[in-house]
Amino acid sequence: MEETKFIWMNGKMVPWKEATVHVLTHTLHYGTGVFEGIRCYDTKDGSAIFRLKEHAKRLLDSAHIMQMKVPFTQEQIESACRQIVKENNLKECYIRPLVYFGYGQMGLATKGCKVDVSVAAWPWGSYLGEDGIKNGIRVKVSSFTRHHVNVMPTKSKTVGNYANSTLAKMEALNSGYEEAIMLDAQGYISECSGENIFIVRDNEIITPPTTNALEGITRKSIIEVAKSFGYTVKEELFTRDQLYISDEAFLTGTAAEVTPIREVDNRTIGNGMPGPITKKFQSTYFDAIHGKVPEYKKWLDFVK
Ligand code: PPE
C-alpha cells in the first residue's frame, strides 16, 4: 500500500510508521472493533469526501451495536477525516476509520475495555481493477454463507465479520474469479464479500433488502440515481438463478464504486458486456462523486 505521512490516533497526528498498537490489543485477538471505508475525490472546487456524515454515523451505529463507548462525537470523527486528508496533502484517497478495544484487558468481556480510535488515509485505486470497472468482472457464488443475523449483526461493520468475507473472497480468487457473491442462511442472494449487489430485469432494478446485508451508502446513492431516471427499484430477495438470467448485474461499494458483473458461475450476463442501465448509473455516480452533478453536490463534504 502507498504510505502517507500521518495517521490520526485518539486525536493526535502520529507519523505513519509510529502508528502501532500493542500485540495484546483486544480487537486483534477477538475481532471486536468496528470500521468504515470512505472515499475522497477531487472536484473542481477541491477535494470532497463522499457522504462523510452517513459514514461517520454508521461508524457510531456499529460501535453502538458492539457496545463500544466511543470517546469522540460524530462531528469529531468527521473533522478527523477531513484533517487526515488535509495533513497528508491528498487529493483523492480512501479513508479508514477504526474503533477498537485497545490494550489493557484480555478475555471476551469488554466491560471496562479502553476504546481507541484511529483514522488513516491513503491513495487507493479501483478496488476490482480498472478493467473491471470498464468491462465488468467474473464472480462466483460462494460456498461460504453470509452471516445469519443472530450470528453476526450485519448492520455493523464489525472487524470480525470480515473473516467470513475473506474466506469467500479468497475462495473466489483461488478459483479464478474476481469476487464472491454470498447467499444468506436461507439461500437467497445477500451481498458480495465487500459490496452490495443489484440486478436489472426487464428494465426493473432489483437489490436484496438489507435484512442481512450491510446498509450500503453506495447502494442508497444508486437507488436515488435509479429513481431519478424514473426506474422502479425493488428491494426484494432473489435467487442465484434469477441472477443468472438477469439482463444486467452490478455491485456497489465505497471501495468498488459501481462495478459491472459480466459473468456469474460461468454464465454470461446479458451479452457479456456492461449493460446500458449499469453504464448510465455508473457514469452518473462517477460524475456525482467528482462534483459534476448539481443535484448530488449535497453528498459532498469539502475538505477545505
Ligand atoms: N457490504 C459489505 C459487506 C461491505 O463491506 C461494504 C463496504 C458494502 C456492502 C458497501 O457499503 P458502502 O461502502 O457503504 O457502499 N465495504 C468496504 C470495505 C471494503 C474492503 O475491502 O475493505 C468499502 O467498500 O470500503
Residues whose N, C-alpha, C, O or C-beta is under 5 A from the ligand:
A	BS01	PPE	G37 I38 E191 C192 S193 G194 E195 N196 L214 E215 G216 I217 T218 R219 T252 G253 T254 A255 A256
